[in-house]
Amino acid sequence: MVRPLLFRSRIFSPDEMSTVQELQIDADQLEVSRIRALRGPNYWRLAPVIACDVQLGGLEQISSADIPGFYERLTSAMPTLAEHHCTRQEPGGFLERLKEGTHIPHILEHVALELQSLAGCDVSFGRVVPSGDPDTWWVIIAYEEEEVGLQSMRDAVKIVRACIAGRPIDTEGIVEQMLSLYESVRLGPSTASVVEEAKRRGIPVRRLNNYSLVQLGLGKNLRRIQSTLSDYTSAIAVEIAQDKDDTKRVLGNIGLPVPSGDVARVFERALEIVDEIGYPVILKPLDANHGKGISGRIDNADALSEAWNDAREYGDRIVIEQYAEGRDHRVLVINGKVVACAERCAARVTGDGSSTIAQLIEKENRDPRRGVGHTKTLTKLPADERTVSFLARQGLSLQSVPEKDRTVFLRGTANLSTGGTAVDRTEEMHPDNITACEMAAGIIGLDIAGIDVLTPDISVPFRENGAVIIEVNAGPGIRMHTHPAEGTPRNVGAPIVDMLYPPGTKATIPVIAVTGTNGKTTTVRLIAHLFRLGENVVGFTTTDGTYLQNRMVMEGDMTGPFSANIILSNPTVDIAVLETARGGLLRSGLGFDEVDVGVVLNVSADHLGMRGINTLEQLADVKSVVAAVVKREGHAVLNADDPLVYAMRDRTPGDLVLFSTKPEGESEEFEAHLTRNGIGARIENDTFVIRRGRLRIPIAAVRDVPLMLGGAAKFQRENILAAIATAYVQGIRYDDIRAGLLSFFPSPSLTPGRLNMMRVPKGRVVVDYAHNPAAIRGLIDFVKGVDANRRIGVIAAPGDRRDDDLREVGRIASSLDYVIVKEDQDLRGREQGGTAQFIIDGLLDGGMAEDQFETIYSEPEAIAAAMLQMQDNDLVVVLADHVSESLDAVRQYSSGMK
């Protein structure tokens, strides 16, 4: 509900201006950047939010109480802020804090929320938090419509700046623009009714454009609707319904009552048709909708000529048919059954004996139920040229004063979009009429149809009172049924959803999300491999691309909502396995609302100091979003050995599944879980096993699993345990899990850049995407366990990591025999050589002599240099930047070594 708002304007007095100048308060120091919409669950809220960065400059230490007249100007510009409770838990609480003195980002939060409320959005969540970067705050607010939320933040900045500077601000104009924006981007009432019903049933909803095209469900079970058109709607049926003449002929062919008439392209033919059927008649454009161009009753040639010119504005072919007496009814048929009936009354006013028609329209439009377009239950009455023309045909004008109790119609048609009203008549329909309307929808072939009937009484059979069916509409509006002006509202969204998803039909597919600092991509690929063996179509996303089955459909870092949407909107996908990284969560939120299985592998130092995430605890909070969106009937697969991950058990609504790499009996958390008959995975007697309480299900011996490389790749244990636990809780038979595990190899084709060991003439080369200290430590430990004469490293790390993290990479690599330090192609804000120098510092800290390393910035050149140094049984380990290019470089120089 849009709240009334009285706008006033107030600027600085000379004394206030002097004080502001003394304090050096400059409104333009308030800067807001990176305004963005997070469309799914996120770090701050498990629902969509708008987030932005706020820099205050010299305003950092200034509160609202320090700015002379600020309180008065803001409350004058936006008096409805008085309704905000803030932390005082009562109306007026925010104004109390404003008067006492509150921080400017906090004010922005409330102003942006209030602007959305004034536009008609129901929002209240807001938060201001330090970003971790100097002089920068994050302002977070909820939104209903993305464009409205984004604009509310932009306009809030304008208003607050103006109130700081004492400049006039047209708040009324801002709110009017917000209202217009909200009306242009919100779902129409028909689509909204279906969406609300789907959400009540827990069916995922994804908006596909800025209008009313919506996806219900996911993957192979998705359905699409637009208004009341569905992906079941027949294109041929729509064509018939849009041609009023074809509709009438098809209905007449099965004996349904329709008015006599024909179609004319020229006025002379219209006169001939009238001579055949006689007056009174009605004209309507053949292809128009929403009542456009339809005349009222026509009794003579002059009126016919005027109506002809009006109708020609909406099409070249005009239907001329007998005027039928009776009240206008719309019967809604869904999936072959009548579900609602409403009598539609044309826009009208009732005289009071003293007011003009224009005044009566203005008075009626003050009814709070009436709004512009579809913003309210009723649409405002029109006072436009068509109204003037229609009144003129009645011998009236907008300045006419109708006598008391006289009804004056403003339109000849009863469409709600032109101010008409509706009265529910569902219970009054005669059974024979129900059958006739169901026949009409069936013969046209529409899954959802609006049957327009003129009848004196809908409770009397059509054949007994001269009733006629005048139209059958595809994509009929349903607001008249859900929000009638009189009578019982009908939840007609329910039968539409029932048609799309009959009882027992699934609306979604299994969605598995995997997060953690290390191992995400390998775990995703292994899970996808296990499900593919069951002949499922698996869509999955990773840091190297988006895949359908094992075919890449888009290359790049695909760990955010964009790539998730590619998979979840594909109607061939049976199962979705989605890598979910920290960056996407912070930038855009999750690309889905809930998951069947949420996997959290580990939390270790990576990307710290970026985007306000400065501690491991904060990083864990980001990744815990995956655990938090697990369905109540779903499963959270968590690492019992990582305290930060194990703590996420308190945040998930799903069932807990644990995995542990500790020897049997050494994990208190895992043992306690088993005593509660919990599900878990671990290694017992050198065998990967699934545990369900006391039940023990052996899967495969550690040394038999290709991913373990004979047991040497210990860092793969977490990935394997998480994957087999996920497969088990999703119902895959344990023998199928075993088969999948034994057929998954760490090769460039199955796991590009993940422990890819390639044989070359003088030894072996390992290519891996490890890029943080924890991952690199695990990789180097593996390399040290491999039989080799010398171990040569081609080492780098992303330039946006902390200096200490880069040094730690060097310290870890110092245990190798020789190191070539390179740099990634994208230096991520550092000068060339900057990243390499910190790694070299680490090498020296670790005890490596200066003749044991060199620097070659180019990755291909560094790989070539390492391979040229190889002697018999040497091993080179490459920390790859661009995996495919690194693999190609190894192959190229390998062929040259033969």
NUTIMI-570855 format. One record per residue (C-alpha): x, y, z. Coordinates in steps of 0.1 Angstrom, whole numbers, padded with zeros to 4 digits, always signed. Example, Ala and Ser with C-alpha at 12.3 -4.5 7.8 and 13.67 -1.06 7.14 Angstrom:
2
+0123-0045+0078
+0137-0011+0071
% end
This chain:
898
+0000+0000+0000
+0014+0034-0010
+0014+0057+0019
+0003+0094+0016
+0032+0118+0019
+0032+0156+0024
+0063+0171+0010
+0079+0203+0021
+0112+0220+0014
+0135+0239+0037
+0170+0253+0031
+0197+0268+0053
+0193+0300+0072
+0224+0323+0071
+0234+0313+0106
+0232+0276+0098
+0252+0281+0066
+0279+0298+0086
+0281+0269+0111
+0283+0244+0082
+0312+0263+0067
+0330+0264+0100
+0326+0226+0104
+0338+0222+0067
+0308+0200+0060
+0308+0192+0023
+0278+0171+0012
+0297+0160-0020
+0321+0141+0001
+0293+0115+0005
+0301+0091-0023
+0283+0058-0030
+0297+0032-0054
+0293-0004-0065
+0255-0003-0060
+0246-0039-0068
+0217-0063-0065
+0224-0097-0048
+0195-0117-0062
+0197-0147-0039
+0207-0158-0004
+0239-0140+0006
+0264-0131+0033
+0241-0106+0049
+0206-0121+0045
+0191-0153+0031
+0170-0132+0007
+0177-0106-0020
+0194-0073-0010
+0208-0042-0025
+0244-0036-0013
+0266-0005-0019
+0299+0010-0007
+0297+0043+0011
+0327+0066+0014
+0323+0096+0037
+0356+0114+0035
+0354+0144+0059
+0319+0133+0070
+0332+0102+0087
+0332+0118+0121
+0300+0139+0115
+0266+0128+0128
+0232+0141+0120
+0232+0162+0152
+0263+0180+0140
+0247+0194+0109
+0226+0225+0116
+0190+0221+0104
+0196+0186+0090
+0169+0170+0112
+0143+0196+0101
+0151+0194+0065
+0150+0156+0063
+0118+0153+0082
+0102+0180+0061
+0113+0162+0029
+0102+0128+0041
+0077+0131+0070
+0068+0094+0069
+0102+0085+0083
+0084+0091+0116
+0069+0056+0112
+0103+0039+0114
+0110+0020+0146
+0147+0015+0143
+0163+0000+0174
+0138+0017+0197
+0111-0008+0187
+0084+0018+0183
+0072+0044+0158
+0094+0075+0160
+0124+0055+0171
+0145+0065+0141
+0137+0102+0144
+0148+0100+0180
+0182+0086+0169
+0183+0112+0141
+0179+0140+0166
+0204+0126+0190
+0229+0121+0162
+0233+0091+0140
+0258+0081+0113
+0251+0091+0077
+0252+0055+0063
+0224+0047+0088
+0204+0076+0075
+0209+0064+0039
+0196+0029+0049
+0163+0044+0063
+0157+0068+0034
+0162+0041+0008
+0139+0018+0025
+0113+0045+0029
+0114+0054-0008
+0107+0018-0017
+0078+0017+0008
+0063+0049-0007
+0065+0032-0041
+0045+0003-0028
+0072-0022-0018
+0069-0041+0015
+0105-0039+0027
+0120-0033+0062
+0154-0051+0064
+0184-0029+0065
+0219-0030+0079
+0251-0009+0080
+0284-0027+0085
+0320-0017+0082
+0335-0030+0050
+0370-0036+0064
+0384-0011+0040
+0394+0024+0053
+0366+0050+0054
+0342+0026+0036
+0309+0013+0049
+0285-0012+0034
+0248-0003+0034
+0225-0033+0029
+0188-0030+0022
+0161-0054+0012
+0142-0051-0021
+0112-0065-0039
+0119-0052-0074
+0155-0050-0083
+0153-0018-0104
+0133-0001-0076
+0158-0011-0050
+0187+0002-0070
+0170+0035-0078
+0160+0039-0041
+0196+0039-0031
+0206+0064-0058
+0178+0087-0048
+0185+0083-0011
+0220+0097-0018
+0205+0127-0036
+0181+0134-0007
+0207+0131+0020
+0232+0152+0002
+0206+0179-0004
+0196+0179+0033
+0233+0181+0043
+0240+0210+0019
+0207+0228+0025
+0197+0226-0011
+0161+0222-0022
+0151+0186-0032
+0120+0176-0051
+0111+0145-0030
+0076+0144-0044
+0090+0141-0079
+0114+0114-0068
+0086+0094-0053
+0064+0098-0084
+0092+0085-0106
+0096+0056-0082
+0059+0048-0084
+0061+0048-0122
+0092+0026-0121
+0076+0002-0098
+0045-0001-0120
+0067-0007-0150
+0088-0035-0136
+0066-0054-0112
+0048-0085-0122
+0013-0080-0136
-0015-0091-0113
-0022-0123-0132
+0014-0135-0132
+0018-0124-0096
-0012-0146-0085
+0003-0177-0101
+0038-0169-0086
+0024-0163-0051
+0006-0197-0053
+0038-0214-0065
+0059-0199-0037
+0033-0210-0011
+0039-0246-0024
+0077-0242-0023
+0081-0242-0060
+0112-0223-0071
+0104-0191-0091
+0129-0174-0115
+0120-0143-0134
+0132-0145-0170
+0128-0109-0182
+0117-0074-0170
+0080-0082-0177
+0060-0112-0169
+0079-0142-0183
+0085-0165-0153
+0101-0199-0148
+0085-0222-0122
+0105-0252-0111
+0140-0262-0122
+0158-0283-0148
+0137-0310-0165
+0107-0301-0143
+0106-0264-0151
+0075-0248-0166
+0072-0213-0180
+0043-0188-0177
+0036-0153-0189
+0005-0139-0174
-0019-0168-0179
-0002-0182-0210
+0018-0213-0202
+0042-0236-0220
+0011-0259-0224
-0008-0232-0244
-0013-0242-0280
-0001-0217-0306
-0029-0227-0329
-0054-0221-0301
-0040-0186-0295
-0043-0178-0332
-0080-0189-0333
-0088-0169-0301
-0071-0138-0315
-0093-0139-0346
-0128-0131-0334
-0144-0143-0366
-0127-0176-0365
-0136-0180-0329
-0173-0174-0336
-0173-0198-0365
-0156-0226-0345
-0180-0221-0316
-0210-0220-0339
-0200-0252-0356
-0206-0271-0323
-0239-0254-0315
-0228-0228-0290
-0247-0195-0290
-0228-0167-0308
-0241-0134-0323
-0247-0130-0360
-0223-0109-0380
-0193-0108-0403
-0160-0091-0409
-0155-0059-0431
-0124-0042-0444
-0143-0012-0459
-0172+0008-0446
-0194-0001-0475
-0192-0038-0466
-0200-0028-0430
-0232-0012-0442
-0241-0044-0462
-0236-0065-0430
-0258-0042-0410
-0285-0045-0437
-0283-0083-0434
-0285-0086-0396
-0302-0053-0387
-0296-0027-0359
-0286-0026-0331
-0250-0037-0338
-0216-0035-0321
-0182-0031-0338
-0148-0044-0326
-0114-0048-0342
-0108-0084-0352
-0073-0086-0336
-0075-0061-0307
-0076-0070-0270
-0084-0054-0236
-0115-0038-0251
-0096-0016-0275
-0117-0001-0302
-0149-0019-0292
-0180+0003-0296
-0211+0005-0275
-0246-0001-0289
-0250+0014-0324
-0285+0022-0337
-0280+0042-0368
-0256+0049-0397
-0241+0080-0382
-0231+0062-0351
-0218+0033-0372
-0196+0057-0392
-0181+0072-0360
-0175+0038-0344
-0160+0025-0376
-0133+0053-0375
-0126+0045-0338
-0122+0008-0345
-0100+0013-0375
-0073+0028-0352
-0067-0007-0339
-0069-0028-0370
-0080-0031-0407
-0105-0059-0402
-0136-0050-0382
-0162-0073-0368
-0198-0062-0371
-0222-0082-0352
-0256-0082-0336
-0258-0062-0303
-0267-0087-0276
-0285-0075-0245
-0274-0088-0212
-0248-0084-0185
-0211-0089-0192
-0197-0120-0176
-0162-0135-0178
-0159-0173-0172
-0125-0186-0164
-0117-0222-0176
-0085-0239-0165
-0075-0273-0177
-0110-0280-0190
-0128-0269-0159
-0147-0238-0150
-0130-0223-0118
-0145-0188-0116
-0171-0165-0130
-0173-0127-0126
-0198-0102-0138
-0180-0071-0152
-0195-0037-0149
-0182-0009-0171
-0166+0022-0156
-0193+0045-0143
-0203+0072-0119
-0235+0078-0100
-0249+0114-0101
-0255+0133-0068
-0275+0161-0085
-0248+0188-0080
-0214+0175-0091
-0202+0174-0127
-0191+0141-0142
-0155+0153-0140
-0159+0159-0103
-0176+0126-0098
-0147+0108-0115
-0122+0127-0093
-0141+0118-0062
-0143+0081-0072
-0106+0080-0079
-0099+0091-0044
-0111+0056-0033
-0079+0040-0019
-0087+0008-0038
-0081+0026-0071
-0047+0031-0086
-0028+0035-0118
-0027+0004-0140
-0026-0027-0119
-0011-0012-0087
-0044-0016-0068
-0075-0038-0067
-0093-0013-0090
-0080+0009-0118
-0087+0046-0117
-0117+0059-0138
-0106+0074-0171
-0113+0110-0181
-0096+0108-0215
-0106+0115-0251
-0124+0081-0253
-0144+0090-0223
-0153+0124-0238
-0163+0106-0271
-0184+0080-0253
-0202+0106-0232
-0209+0127-0263
-0227+0097-0278
-0250+0099-0247
-0255+0136-0252
-0232+0144-0222
-0198+0159-0214
-0174+0160-0185
-0191+0192-0173
-0226+0177-0174
-0243+0174-0140
-0263+0141-0139
-0293+0140-0117
-0292+0122-0084
-0288+0084-0086
-0284+0084-0124
-0257+0060-0135
-0235+0074-0162
-0212+0050-0180
-0178+0061-0191
-0170+0032-0214
-0189+0008-0235
-0169-0022-0224
-0164-0036-0189
-0127-0041-0188
-0110-0037-0154
-0081-0020-0171
-0103+0010-0180
-0119+0014-0146
-0145-0014-0146
-0154-0034-0116
-0162-0071-0110
-0187-0091-0090
-0181-0127-0083
-0208-0150-0097
-0191-0183-0096
-0216-0200-0073
-0246-0187-0094
-0236-0204-0127
-0261-0229-0141
-0246-0264-0147
-0255-0262-0183
-0237-0230-0187
-0206-0245-0170
-0207-0273-0196
-0211-0248-0225
-0181-0227-0213
-0159-0258-0209
-0169-0269-0244
-0159-0235-0257
-0124-0236-0242
-0120-0272-0254
-0130-0266-0290
-0106-0236-0292
-0079-0257-0276
-0069-0234-0248
-0055-0247-0215
-0065-0214-0198
-0093-0195-0214
-0115-0165-0205
-0150-0170-0220
-0169-0137-0225
-0206-0142-0222
-0235-0117-0224
-0265-0130-0205
-0293-0114-0185
-0288-0140-0158
-0259-0165-0155
-0280-0188-0134
-0304-0194-0164
-0293-0218-0192
-0280-0198-0222
-0306-0214-0245
-0334-0200-0224
-0326-0164-0222
-0308-0155-0255
-0273-0154-0241
-0243-0154-0265
-0206-0161-0262
-0189-0131-0277
-0152-0140-0272
-0128-0166-0261
-0096-0151-0247
-0061-0166-0245
-0041-0153-0216
-0071-0139-0198
-0066-0115-0169
-0075-0129-0136
-0075-0099-0113
-0113-0097-0115
-0115-0132-0099
-0087-0128-0073
-0098-0092-0063
-0135-0087-0072
-0151-0055-0060
-0179-0076-0046
-0183-0112-0037
-0158-0140-0028
-0122-0137-0040
-0111-0169-0059
-0076-0182-0057
-0075-0191-0094
-0037-0193-0092
-0041-0226-0075
-0058-0245-0104
-0032-0231-0128
-0004-0244-0106
-0023-0277-0103
-0024-0279-0141
+0013-0273-0144
+0022-0296-0115
-0005-0322-0109
-0005-0338-0075
+0026-0360-0071
+0046-0342-0098
+0080-0329-0089
+0087-0292-0095
+0124-0293-0090
+0155-0314-0095
+0182-0324-0070
+0205-0293-0065
+0239-0299-0049
+0261-0270-0040
+0298-0274-0031
+0319-0247-0013
+0351-0245+0006
+0385-0230+0002
+0401-0260-0015
+0389-0290-0034
+0356-0276-0047
+0362-0283-0084
+0374-0318-0080
+0346-0326-0056
+0320-0312-0081
+0334-0332-0109
+0335-0364-0089
+0299-0359-0077
+0288-0352-0113
+0307-0383-0125
+0289-0405-0099
+0255-0393-0109
+0262-0396-0147
+0268-0434-0142
+0231-0436-0134
+0222-0423-0169
+0212-0389-0154
+0218-0357-0174
+0240-0338-0151
+0247-0301-0153
+0276-0288-0133
+0296-0256-0129
+0333-0251-0119
+0361-0225-0119
+0370-0236-0155
+0335-0237-0171
+0299-0247-0172
+0292-0283-0183
+0263-0303-0196
+0273-0340-0190
+0310-0337-0198
+0306-0311-0225
+0316-0276-0218
+0289-0251-0228
+0307-0220-0215
+0343-0214-0206
+0356-0193-0177
+0352-0190-0139
+0316-0202-0136
+0311-0204-0098
+0284-0177-0094
+0247-0172-0100
+0250-0166-0138
+0264-0201-0144
+0239-0217-0119
+0211-0201-0139
+0225-0217-0171
+0221-0252-0155
+0189-0246-0136
+0171-0232-0166
+0180-0260-0189
+0150-0283-0193
+0171-0314-0200
+0190-0314-0167
+0182-0341-0142
+0207-0331-0115
+0226-0299-0109
+0260-0298-0091
+0272-0263-0086
+0305-0250-0074
+0299-0220-0052
+0328-0197-0045
+0333-0168-0020
+0335-0142-0048
+0301-0149-0063
+0284-0150-0029
+0298-0116-0021
+0292-0100-0055
+0258-0114-0064
+0245-0139-0038
+0236-0175-0046
+0219-0183-0079
+0193-0204-0061
+0172-0202-0030
+0177-0237-0015
+0196-0269-0021
+0191-0306-0015
+0227-0311-0005
+0251-0284+0007
+0287-0295+0009
+0313-0274+0028
+0348-0289+0025
+0371-0267+0045
+0379-0231+0054
+0415-0218+0052
+0433-0185+0045
+0425-0174+0009
+0412-0141-0005
+0415-0126+0030
+0417-0088+0030
+0394-0086+0000
+0358-0074-0002
+0357-0068+0036
+0365-0104+0045
+0396-0101+0067
+0394-0131+0091
+0389-0168+0088
+0357-0165+0109
+0342-0140+0083
+0352-0163+0055
+0335-0191+0073
+0303-0170+0076
+0304-0164+0039
+0307-0201+0031
+0281-0211+0057
+0254-0196+0035
+0255-0229+0015
+0247-0248+0047
+0220-0224+0057
+0200-0229+0024
+0198-0266+0027
+0161-0278+0026
+0147-0292+0058
+0145-0326+0042
+0179-0321+0027
+0215-0328+0039
+0244-0306+0049
+0277-0325+0043
+0303-0310+0066
+0339-0315+0075
+0340-0327+0111
+0378-0321+0113
+0375-0283+0106
+0361-0265+0136
+0348-0236+0115
+0329-0260+0092
+0317-0282+0120
+0302-0251+0136
+0279-0246+0106
+0258-0275+0118
+0240-0250+0140
+0230-0229+0110
+0216-0256+0087
+0180-0267+0087
+0188-0300+0070
+0200-0333+0083
+0237-0334+0093
+0262-0356+0074
+0298-0356+0085
+0331-0367+0070
+0365-0371+0087
+0399-0380+0076
+0410-0388+0112
+0417-0424+0121
+0388-0443+0136
+0381-0432+0171
+0401-0399+0170
+0373-0376+0160
+0350-0369+0189
+0326-0350+0167
+0323-0379+0143
+0320-0406+0170
+0293-0386+0188
+0274-0382+0154
+0275-0420+0149
+0260-0426+0184
+0230-0405+0173
+0227-0429+0143
+0240-0401+0120
+0253-0406+0085
+0290-0400+0077
+0320-0410+0056
+0356-0417+0067
+0385-0441+0061
+0386-0473+0081
+0412-0500+0076
+0425-0481+0045
+0390-0482+0030
+0366-0455+0022
+0334-0463+0041
+0299-0449+0046
+0286-0451+0081
+0251-0449+0093
+0253-0453+0130
+0267-0487+0135
+0261-0498+0099
+0293-0499+0079
+0293-0498+0041
+0327-0503+0025
+0331-0485-0008
+0367-0490-0020
+0402-0494-0008
+0422-0462-0007
+0450-0475-0030
+0424-0487-0056
+0409-0452-0060
+0426-0435-0090
+0422-0401-0075
+0444-0411-0046
+0474-0420-0068
+0482-0451-0048
+0474-0433-0015
+0500-0405-0020
+0474-0377-0028
+0463-0374+0008
+0447-0340+0002
+0421-0358-0020
+0406-0377+0009
+0383-0348+0019
+0370-0345-0017
+0363-0382-0020
+0346-0385+0014
+0324-0355+0007
+0314-0369-0027
+0306-0404-0017
+0285-0391+0013
+0266-0368-0011
+0259-0396-0035
+0248-0419-0007
+0222-0395+0008
+0209-0389-0027
+0201-0425-0031
+0229-0438-0053
+0235-0475-0046
+0269-0481-0029
+0280-0505-0057
+0274-0477-0082
+0293-0453-0060
+0322-0477-0060
+0321-0481-0097
+0321-0444-0102
+0349-0438-0077
+0371-0465-0094
+0365-0450-0129
+0373-0414-0121
+0409-0405-0130
+0428-0372-0123
+0433-0365-0160
+0432-0334-0181
+0399-0345-0195
+0381-0353-0163
+0399-0329-0139
+0417-0303-0159
+0443-0285-0137
+0436-0308-0107
+0466-0330-0100
+0472-0338-0137
+0503-0360-0138
+0518-0363-0173
+0547-0386-0183
+0574-0369-0203
+0607-0385-0217
+0628-0376-0186
+0602-0380-0159
+0568-0366-0150
+0551-0332-0148
+0523-0324-0124
+0500-0295-0134
+0477-0281-0107
+0456-0250-0101
+0465-0248-0064
+0466-0210-0055
+0466-0206-0018
+0490-0218+0010
+0468-0247+0022
+0463-0261-0013
+0500-0256-0022
+0511-0273+0010
+0490-0303+0002
+0503-0305-0033
+0540-0302-0023
+0535-0329+0004
+0522-0351-0024
+0551-0343-0047
+0576-0350-0019
+0560-0384-0015
+0565-0393-0052
+0596-0412-0061
+0618-0388-0081
+0654-0378-0085
+0648-0340-0082
+0616-0320-0077
+0615-0288-0096
+0587-0262-0090
+0572-0236-0113
+0557-0215-0086
+0533-0185-0085
+0503-0171-0066
+0476-0146-0074
+0487-0110-0069
+0457-0099-0049
+0466-0122-0020
+0481-0107+0012
+0519-0102+0013
+0521-0127+0041
+0503-0153+0021
+0527-0149-0008
+0557-0153+0015
+0541-0184+0029
+0538-0199-0006
+0576-0193-0009
+0583-0210+0024
+0562-0240+0014
+0580-0243-0020
+0614-0240-0003
+0614-0278+0004
+0617-0285-0034
+0651-0290-0050
+0648-0261-0074
+0622-0234-0080
+0614-0211-0110
+0593-0182-0098
+0568-0169-0123
+0539-0145-0122
+0503-0149-0134
+0493-0130-0165
+0468-0109-0145
+0490-0091-0119
+0458-0081-0100
+0470-0046-0091
+0507-0053-0085
+0536-0041-0105
+0555-0068-0124
+0579-0085-0101
+0560-0075-0069
+0544-0109-0064
+0575-0128-0073
+0596-0108-0048
+0574-0118-0019
+0576-0155-0029
+0614-0152-0032
+0614-0137+0003
+0596-0168+0015
+0620-0191-0003
+0649-0175+0015
+0630-0176+0048
+0626-0213+0042
+0663-0218+0039
+0666-0221+0001
+0699-0208-0013
+0700-0182-0040
+0714-0206-0066
+0684-0229-0061
+0658-0205-0077
+0654-0181-0106
+0627-0158-0118
+0610-0161-0152
+0578-0141-0153
+0562-0158-0184
+0544-0190-0176
+0552-0208-0209
+0589-0197-0207
+0591-0209-0171
+0576-0243-0180
+0600-0246-0209
+0630-0237-0186
+0620-0263-0160
+0616-0291-0186
+0649-0283-0202
+0665-0288-0167
+0650-0322-0163
+0672-0352-0159
+0662-0388-0157
+0633-0394-0132
+0629-0358-0123
+0595-0344-0114
+0583-0309-0123
+0553-0294-0105
+0535-0264-0122
+0511-0241-0104
+0491-0232-0134
+0475-0198-0142
+0457-0208-0174
+0453-0245-0171
+0447-0253-0208
+0477-0232-0219
+0499-0249-0192
+0489-0283-0204
+0496-0274-0240
+0530-0260-0231
+0539-0293-0213
+0528-0313-0243
+0547-0291-0267
+0580-0292-0249
+0575-0329-0241
+0573-0337-0279
+0605-0316-0284
+0624-0336-0257
+0620-0369-0276
% end
